[in-house]
């Protein structure tokens, strides 16, 4: 039953067994804060952009070159 469920989920996602087998195991390089914030801004509604926009700009200025998965102390 678990295999059938997994197959249904993969089919729903459009992932084939070949896709899974061809994966090299290397993780993708995460985007930097400056690369990712425009996506956040575009996805946010007008109220969120008004409320958080200045903070996102500060983040880009201060941490723009950091990967999004870097810790705060790095």
Gaussian input, Z-matrix of N, CA and C with variables (Angstrom, degrees):
# hf/3-21g

backbone

0 1
 N
 C     1     B1
 C     2     B2     1     A1
 N     3     B3     2     A2     1     D1
 C     4     B4     3     A3     2     D2
 C     5     B5     4     A4     3     D3
 N     6     B6     5     A5     4     D4
 C     7     B7     6     A6     5     D5
 C     8     B8     7     A7     6     D6
 N     9     B9     8     A8     7     D7
 C    10    B10     9     A9     8     D8
 C    11    B11    10    A10     9     D9
 N    12    B12    11    A11    10    D10
 C    13    B13    12    A12    11    D11
 C    14    B14    13    A13    12    D12
 N    15    B15    14    A14    13    D13
 C    16    B16    15    A15    14    D14
 C    17    B17    16    A16    15    D15
 N    18    B18    17    A17    16    D16
 C    19    B19    18    A18    17    D17
 C    20    B20    19    A19    18    D18
 N    21    B21    20    A20    19    D19
 C    22    B22    21    A21    20    D20
 C    23    B23    22    A22    21    D21
 N    24    B24    23    A23    22    D22
 C    25    B25    24    A24    23    D23
 C    26    B26    25    A25    24    D24
 N    27    B27    26    A26    25    D25
 C    28    B28    27    A27    26    D26
 C    29    B29    28    A28    27    D27
 N    30    B30    29    A29    28    D28
 C    31    B31    30    A30    29    D29
 C    32    B32    31    A31    30    D30
 N    33    B33    32    A32    31    D31
 C    34    B34    33    A33    32    D32
 C    35    B35    34    A34    33    D33
 N    36    B36    35    A35    34    D34
 C    37    B37    36    A36    35    D35
 C    38    B38    37    A37    36    D36
 N    39    B39    38    A38    37    D37
 C    40    B40    39    A39    38    D38
 C    41    B41    40    A40    39    D39
 N    42    B42    41    A41    40    D40
 C    43    B43    42    A42    41    D41
 C    44    B44    43    A43    42    D42
 N    45    B45    44    A44    43    D43
 C    46    B46    45    A45    44    D44
 C    47    B47    46    A46    45    D45
 N    48    B48    47    A47    46    D46
 C    49    B49    48    A48    47    D47
 C    50    B50    49    A49    48    D48
 N    51    B51    50    A50    49    D49
 C    52    B52    51    A51    50    D50
 C    53    B53    52    A52    51    D51
 N    54    B54    53    A53    52    D52
 C    55    B55    54    A54    53    D53
 C    56    B56    55    A55    54    D54
 N    57    B57    56    A56    55    D55
 C    58    B58    57    A57    56    D56
 C    59    B59    58    A58    57    D57
 N    60    B60    59    A59    58    D58
 C    61    B61    60    A60    59    D59
 C    62    B62    61    A61    60    D60
 N    63    B63    62    A62    61    D61
 C    64    B64    63    A63    62    D62
 C    65    B65    64    A64    63    D63
 N    66    B66    65    A65    64    D64
 C    67    B67    66    A66    65    D65
 C    68    B68    67    A67    66    D66
 N    69    B69    68    A68    67    D67
 C    70    B70    69    A69    68    D68
 C    71    B71    70    A70    69    D69
 N    72    B72    71    A71    70    D70
 C    73    B73    72    A72    71    D71
 C    74    B74    73    A73    72    D72
 N    75    B75    74    A74    73    D73
 C    76    B76    75    A75    74    D74
 C    77    B77    76    A76    75    D75
 N    78    B78    77    A77    76    D76
 C    79    B79    78    A78    77    D77
 C    80    B80    79    A79    78    D78
 N    81    B81    80    A80    79    D79
 C    82    B82    81    A81    80    D80
 C    83    B83    82    A82    81    D81
 N    84    B84    83    A83    82    D82
 C    85    B85    84    A84    83    D83
 C    86    B86    85    A85    84    D84
 N    87    B87    86    A86    85    D85
 C    88    B88    87    A87    86    D86
 C    89    B89    88    A88    87    D87
 N    90    B90    89    A89    88    D88
 C    91    B91    90    A90    89    D89
 C    92    B92    91    A91    90    D90
 N    93    B93    92    A92    91    D91
 C    94    B94    93    A93    92    D92
 C    95    B95    94    A94    93    D93
 N    96    B96    95    A95    94    D94
 C    97    B97    96    A96    95    D95
 C    98    B98    97    A97    96    D96
 N    99    B99    98    A98    97    D97
 C   100   B100    99    A99    98    D98
 C   101   B101   100   A100    99    D99
 N   102   B102   101   A101   100   D100
 C   103   B103   102   A102   101   D101
 C   104   B104   103   A103   102   D102
 N   105   B105   104   A104   103   D103
 C   106   B106   105   A105   104   D104
 C   107   B107   106   A106   105   D105
 N   108   B108   107   A107   106   D106
 C   109   B109   108   A108   107   D107
 C   110   B110   109   A109   108   D108
 N   111   B111   110   A110   109   D109
 C   112   B112   111   A111   110   D110
 C   113   B113   112   A112   111   D111
 N   114   B114   113   A113   112   D112
 C   115   B115   114   A114   113   D113
 C   116   B116   115   A115   114   D114
 N   117   B117   116   A116   115   D115
 C   118   B118   117   A117   116   D116
 C   119   B119   118   A118   117   D117
 N   120   B120   119   A119   118   D118
 C   121   B121   120   A120   119   D119
 C   122   B122   121   A121   120   D120
 N   123   B123   122   A122   121   D121
 C   124   B124   123   A123   122   D122
 C   125   B125   124   A124   123   D123
 N   126   B126   125   A125   124   D124
 C   127   B127   126   A126   125   D125
 C   128   B128   127   A127   126   D126
 N   129   B129   128   A128   127   D127
 C   130   B130   129   A129   128   D128
 C   131   B131   130   A130   129   D129
 N   132   B132   131   A131   130   D130
 C   133   B133   132   A132   131   D131
 C   134   B134   133   A133   132   D132
 N   135   B135   134   A134   133   D133
 C   136   B136   135   A135   134   D134
 C   137   B137   136   A136   135   D135
 N   138   B138   137   A137   136   D136
 C   139   B139   138   A138   137   D137
 C   140   B140   139   A139   138   D138
 N   141   B141   140   A140   139   D139
 C   142   B142   141   A141   140   D140
 C   143   B143   142   A142   141   D141
 N   144   B144   143   A143   142   D142
 C   145   B145   144   A144   143   D143
 C   146   B146   145   A145   144   D144
 N   147   B147   146   A146   145   D145
 C   148   B148   147   A147   146   D146
 C   149   B149   148   A148   147   D147
 N   150   B150   149   A149   148   D148
 C   151   B151   150   A150   149   D149
 C   152   B152   151   A151   150   D150
 N   153   B153   152   A152   151   D151
 C   154   B154   153   A153   152   D152
 C   155   B155   154   A154   153   D153
 N   156   B156   155   A155   154   D154
 C   157   B157   156   A156   155   D155
 C   158   B158   157   A157   156   D156
 N   159   B159   158   A158   157   D157
 C   160   B160   159   A159   158   D158
 C   161   B161   160   A160   159   D159
 N   162   B162   161   A161   160   D160
 C   163   B163   162   A162   161   D161
 C   164   B164   163   A163   162   D162
 N   165   B165   164   A164   163   D163
 C   166   B166   165   A165   164   D164
 C   167   B167   166   A166   165   D165
 N   168   B168   167   A167   166   D166
 C   169   B169   168   A168   167   D167
 C   170   B170   169   A169   168   D168
 N   171   B171   170   A170   169   D169
 C   172   B172   171   A171   170   D170
 C   173   B173   172   A172   171   D171
 N   174   B174   173   A173   172   D172
 C   175   B175   174   A174   173   D173
 C   176   B176   175   A175   174   D174
 N   177   B177   176   A176   175   D175
 C   178   B178   177   A177   176   D176
 C   179   B179   178   A178   177   D177
 N   180   B180   179   A179   178   D178
 C   181   B181   180   A180   179   D179
 C   182   B182   181   A181   180   D180
 N   183   B183   182   A182   181   D181
 C   184   B184   183   A183   182   D182
 C   185   B185   184   A184   183   D183
 N   186   B186   185   A185   184   D184
 C   187   B187   186   A186   185   D185
 C   188   B188   187   A187   186   D186
 N   189   B189   188   A188   187   D187
 C   190   B190   189   A189   188   D188
 C   191   B191   190   A190   189   D189
 N   192   B192   191   A191   190   D190
 C   193   B193   192   A192   191   D191
 C   194   B194   193   A193   192   D192
 N   195   B195   194   A194   193   D193
 C   196   B196   195   A195   194   D194
 C   197   B197   196   A196   195   D195
 N   198   B198   197   A197   196   D196
 C   199   B199   198   A198   197   D197
 C   200   B200   199   A199   198   D198
 N   201   B201   200   A200   199   D199
 C   202   B202   201   A201   200   D200
 C   203   B203   202   A202   201   D201
 N   204   B204   203   A203   202   D202
 C   205   B205   204   A204   203   D203
 C   206   B206   205   A205   204   D204
 N   207   B207   206   A206   205   D205
 C   208   B208   207   A207   206   D206
 C   209   B209   208   A208   207   D207
 N   210   B210   209   A209   208   D208
 C   211   B211   210   A210   209   D209
 C   212   B212   211   A211   210   D210
 N   213   B213   212   A212   211   D211
 C   214   B214   213   A213   212   D212
 C   215   B215   214   A214   213   D213
 N   216   B216   215   A215   214   D214
 C   217   B217   216   A216   215   D215
 C   218   B218   217   A217   216   D216
 N   219   B219   218   A218   217   D217
 C   220   B220   219   A219   218   D218
 C   221   B221   220   A220   219   D219

   B1=1.4487
   B2=1.5311
   B3=1.3303
   B4=1.4575
   B5=1.5191
   B6=1.3199
   B7=1.4652
   B8=1.5261
   B9=1.3102
   B10=1.4659
   B11=1.5261
   B12=1.3173
   B13=1.4619
   B14=1.5166
   B15=1.3289
   B16=1.4630
   B17=1.5214
   B18=1.3307
   B19=1.4564
   B20=1.5301
   B21=1.3230
   B22=1.4645
   B23=1.5259
   B24=1.3176
   B25=1.4672
   B26=1.5240
   B27=1.3282
   B28=1.4638
   B29=1.5239
   B30=1.3107
   B31=1.4636
   B32=1.5251
   B33=1.3260
   B34=1.4634
   B35=1.5289
   B36=1.3307
   B37=1.4644
   B38=1.5207
   B39=1.3302
   B40=1.4570
   B41=1.5199
   B42=1.3252
   B43=1.4627
   B44=1.5184
   B45=1.3274
   B46=1.4600
   B47=1.5214
   B48=1.3158
   B49=1.4571
   B50=1.5197
   B51=1.3252
   B52=1.4696
   B53=1.5258
   B54=1.3316
   B55=1.4642
   B56=1.5190
   B57=1.3185
   B58=1.4638
   B59=1.5222
   B60=1.3135
   B61=1.4529
   B62=1.5190
   B63=1.3204
   B64=1.4619
   B65=1.5215
   B66=1.3089
   B67=1.4597
   B68=1.5210
   B69=1.3183
   B70=1.4606
   B71=1.5179
   B72=1.3076
   B73=1.4571
   B74=1.5171
   B75=1.3218
   B76=1.4580
   B77=1.5250
   B78=1.2958
   B79=1.4576
   B80=1.5236
   B81=1.2931
   B82=1.4592
   B83=1.5195
   B84=1.2991
   B85=1.4589
   B86=1.5231
   B87=1.3134
   B88=1.4707
   B89=1.5220
   B90=1.3246
   B91=1.4637
   B92=1.5171
   B93=1.3191
   B94=1.4582
   B95=1.5268
   B96=1.2982
   B97=1.4675
   B98=1.5280
   B99=1.3360
   B100=1.4724
   B101=1.5242
   B102=1.3260
   B103=1.4610
   B104=1.5266
   B105=1.3295
   B106=1.4605
   B107=1.5321
   B108=1.3045
   B109=1.4644
   B110=1.5298
   B111=1.3341
   B112=1.4715
   B113=1.5267
   B114=1.3334
   B115=1.4680
   B116=1.5206
   B117=1.3229
   B118=1.4674
   B119=1.5228
   B120=1.3153
   B121=1.4600
   B122=1.5235
   B123=1.3312
   B124=1.4669
   B125=1.5233
   B126=1.3294
   B127=1.4638
   B128=1.5291
   B129=1.3165
   B130=1.4647
   B131=1.5297
   B132=1.2943
   B133=1.4586
   B134=1.5151
   B135=1.3211
   B136=1.4681
   B137=1.5278
   B138=1.3246
   B139=1.4684
   B140=1.5150
   B141=1.3263
   B142=1.4699
   B143=1.5218
   B144=1.3234
   B145=1.4724
   B146=1.5220
   B147=1.3348
   B148=1.4642
   B149=1.5178
   B150=1.3230
   B151=1.4577
   B152=1.5215
   B153=1.3256
   B154=1.4652
   B155=1.5204
   B156=1.3173
   B157=1.4587
   B158=1.5123
   B159=1.3261
   B160=1.4693
   B161=1.5301
   B162=1.3294
   B163=1.4659
   B164=1.5271
   B165=1.3318
   B166=1.4660
   B167=1.5208
   B168=1.3337
   B169=1.4660
   B170=1.5280
   B171=1.3194
   B172=1.4743
   B173=1.5130
   B174=1.3276
   B175=1.4632
   B176=1.5262
   B177=1.3237
   B178=1.4641
   B179=1.5212
   B180=1.3281
   B181=1.4629
   B182=1.5272
   B183=1.3191
   B184=1.4650
   B185=1.5241
   B186=1.3118
   B187=1.4682
   B188=1.5164
   B189=1.3181
   B190=1.4525
   B191=1.5130
   B192=1.3330
   B193=1.4634
   B194=1.5302
   B195=1.3240
   B196=1.4689
   B197=1.5174
   B198=1.3336
   B199=1.4639
   B200=1.5306
   B201=1.3277
   B202=1.4554
   B203=1.5246
   B204=1.3308
   B205=1.4633
   B206=1.5289
   B207=1.3318
   B208=1.4744
   B209=1.5316
   B210=1.2970
   B211=1.4522
   B212=1.5134
   B213=1.3042
   B214=1.4592
   B215=1.5360
   B216=1.3065
   B217=1.4571
   B218=1.5147
   B219=1.3109
   B220=1.4743
   B221=1.4936
   A1=111.11
   A2=117.61
   A3=120.73
   A4=111.24
   A5=117.36
   A6=120.50
   A7=110.23
   A8=116.78
   A9=120.36
   A10=110.42
   A11=116.61
   A12=120.78
   A13=110.35
   A14=116.82
   A15=120.96
   A16=110.60
   A17=117.13
   A18=120.98
   A19=111.19
   A20=116.56
   A21=120.20
   A22=110.80
   A23=116.64
   A24=120.65
   A25=110.04
   A26=116.87
   A27=120.83
   A28=110.96
   A29=117.21
   A30=121.03
   A31=110.47
   A32=115.87
   A33=120.26
   A34=110.94
   A35=116.93
   A36=121.89
   A37=112.63
   A38=116.32
   A39=119.76
   A40=112.98
   A41=116.71
   A42=122.51
   A43=108.41
   A44=115.45
   A45=119.92
   A46=110.00
   A47=115.66
   A48=120.71
   A49=110.22
   A50=117.30
   A51=121.68
   A52=110.83
   A53=116.93
   A54=120.62
   A55=110.58
   A56=116.14
   A57=120.47
   A58=111.55
   A59=117.35
   A60=120.87
   A61=111.93
   A62=117.57
   A63=120.38
   A64=112.64
   A65=117.18
   A66=120.65
   A67=108.94
   A68=117.01
   A69=121.81
   A70=113.45
   A71=117.65
   A72=120.10
   A73=112.77
   A74=116.61
   A75=119.97
   A76=108.22
   A77=115.47
   A78=117.58
   A79=109.24
   A80=115.17
   A81=120.86
   A82=109.08
   A83=115.64
   A84=120.42
   A85=107.83
   A86=117.07
   A87=118.31
   A88=110.55
   A89=117.13
   A90=119.57
   A91=110.45
   A92=115.01
   A93=119.36
   A94=108.84
   A95=115.38
   A96=120.15
   A97=109.53
   A98=117.00
   A99=120.57
   A100=111.82
   A101=117.41
   A102=120.29
   A103=111.79
   A104=116.66
   A105=120.56
   A106=113.42
   A107=117.60
   A108=119.55
   A109=114.43
   A110=120.87
   A111=118.28
   A112=112.77
   A113=117.66
   A114=120.67
   A115=110.28
   A116=116.07
   A117=121.08
   A118=108.78
   A119=115.53
   A120=120.73
   A121=111.08
   A122=117.00
   A123=121.34
   A124=111.90
   A125=117.00
   A126=120.68
   A127=112.43
   A128=116.71
   A129=120.74
   A130=110.55
   A131=114.39
   A132=120.22
   A133=110.86
   A134=116.93
   A135=120.68
   A136=113.32
   A137=116.77
   A138=119.32
   A139=112.18
   A140=116.38
   A141=120.25
   A142=110.28
   A143=117.14
   A144=119.37
   A145=110.96
   A146=116.29
   A147=119.99
   A148=110.98
   A149=116.00
   A150=121.02
   A151=112.55
   A152=116.88
   A153=120.73
   A154=114.46
   A155=118.38
   A156=121.62
   A157=114.29
   A158=117.02
   A159=119.01
   A160=111.29
   A161=117.12
   A162=120.17
   A163=110.81
   A164=116.56
   A165=120.08
   A166=110.28
   A167=117.27
   A168=120.39
   A169=110.69
   A170=116.47
   A171=120.12
   A172=111.43
   A173=116.72
   A174=120.36
   A175=110.33
   A176=116.65
   A177=120.27
   A178=110.65
   A179=116.86
   A180=120.35
   A181=111.82
   A182=116.76
   A183=120.60
   A184=113.24
   A185=117.31
   A186=121.48
   A187=113.04
   A188=118.15
   A189=121.79
   A190=115.50
   A191=117.35
   A192=119.65
   A193=113.49
   A194=117.83
   A195=121.01
   A196=111.36
   A197=117.07
   A198=119.19
   A199=108.91
   A200=117.34
   A201=120.06
   A202=112.76
   A203=117.58
   A204=118.98
   A205=113.16
   A206=117.60
   A207=120.68
   A208=109.10
   A209=116.30
   A210=120.95
   A211=111.13
   A212=116.77
   A213=121.58
   A214=112.48
   A215=117.43
   A216=120.60
   A217=114.41
   A218=117.84
   A219=120.21
   A220=111.53
   D1=-39.76
   D2=179.56
   D3=-63.71
   D4=-37.06
   D5=179.63
   D6=-66.96
   D7=-43.21
   D8=179.08
   D9=-62.20
   D10=-40.57
   D11=178.56
   D12=-64.14
   D13=-44.36
   D14=178.84
   D15=-61.91
   D16=-41.38
   D17=178.84
   D18=-63.23
   D19=-38.81
   D20=178.63
   D21=-66.12
   D22=-42.01
   D23=179.30
   D24=-63.64
   D25=-46.23
   D26=179.37
   D27=-61.66
   D28=-42.15
   D29=178.32
   D30=-62.62
   D31=-41.68
   D32=178.55
   D33=-62.16
   D34=-37.38
   D35=-179.67
   D36=-81.25
   D37=-11.02
   D38=-178.49
   D39=77.66
   D40=25.28
   D41=-179.54
   D42=-101.98
   D43=131.55
   D44=178.80
   D45=-104.03
   D46=167.01
   D47=175.99
   D48=-60.83
   D49=-37.17
   D50=177.58
   D51=-61.64
   D52=-40.31
   D53=177.00
   D54=-58.08
   D55=-44.00
   D56=-178.56
   D57=-68.95
   D58=-38.18
   D59=-178.33
   D60=-73.58
   D61=-28.31
   D62=-178.04
   D63=-83.18
   D64=-8.16
   D65=178.68
   D66=-65.75
   D67=127.23
   D68=-174.75
   D69=-77.37
   D70=-15.08
   D71=-177.56
   D72=90.29
   D73=-9.50
   D74=177.63
   D75=-80.35
   D76=134.36
   D77=179.20
   D78=-80.55
   D79=146.83
   D80=178.34
   D81=-69.64
   D82=149.76
   D83=177.53
   D84=-74.03
   D85=124.55
   D86=-178.93
   D87=-69.72
   D88=151.13
   D89=178.21
   D90=-69.09
   D91=160.83
   D92=174.27
   D93=-78.73
   D94=167.70
   D95=178.03
   D96=-58.97
   D97=-43.30
   D98=-179.24
   D99=-65.10
   D100=-32.40
   D101=178.31
   D102=-75.29
   D103=-31.83
   D104=-174.29
   D105=-87.45
   D106=-33.09
   D107=-175.27
   D108=-58.65
   D109=-35.65
   D110=175.99
   D111=-59.93
   D112=-31.63
   D113=176.12
   D114=-67.40
   D115=-40.53
   D116=178.80
   D117=-63.16
   D118=-47.58
   D119=-179.01
   D120=-59.81
   D121=-43.76
   D122=-178.84
   D123=-66.98
   D124=-33.16
   D125=-177.77
   D126=-81.98
   D127=-20.15
   D128=-176.40
   D129=-78.32
   D130=151.31
   D131=175.11
   D132=-78.39
   D133=171.36
   D134=-177.70
   D135=-58.64
   D136=-38.61
   D137=-179.87
   D138=-66.18
   D139=-42.01
   D140=178.44
   D141=-66.48
   D142=-39.17
   D143=178.34
   D144=-63.70
   D145=-40.37
   D146=177.37
   D147=-64.70
   D148=-44.06
   D149=-175.61
   D150=-72.79
   D151=-45.50
   D152=-171.35
   D153=-105.73
   D154=-7.95
   D155=-175.45
   D156=-53.64
   D157=-44.70
   D158=-179.60
   D159=-66.26
   D160=-34.10
   D161=177.53
   D162=-68.36
   D163=-39.66
   D164=177.98
   D165=-64.19
   D166=-38.21
   D167=177.16
   D168=-63.88
   D169=-41.11
   D170=177.30
   D171=-64.67
   D172=-40.01
   D173=177.52
   D174=-61.08
   D175=-44.37
   D176=-179.34
   D177=-63.11
   D178=-39.10
   D179=-179.90
   D180=-69.93
   D181=-41.30
   D182=-175.63
   D183=-83.85
   D184=-38.52
   D185=-172.01
   D186=-125.02
   D187=18.37
   D188=-173.42
   D189=-54.25
   D190=-33.69
   D191=-176.55
   D192=-89.35
   D193=-1.79
   D194=179.78
   D195=-83.29
   D196=143.31
   D197=172.06
   D198=-64.10
   D199=148.71
   D200=-178.14
   D201=-64.56
   D202=-19.75
   D203=179.80
   D204=-94.51
   D205=8.01
   D206=177.81
   D207=-75.39
   D208=145.30
   D209=177.19
   D210=-73.60
   D211=164.50
   D212=-178.50
   D213=-66.14
   D214=-29.50
   D215=-177.42
   D216=-85.26
   D217=3.19
   D218=-176.24
   D219=-90.50

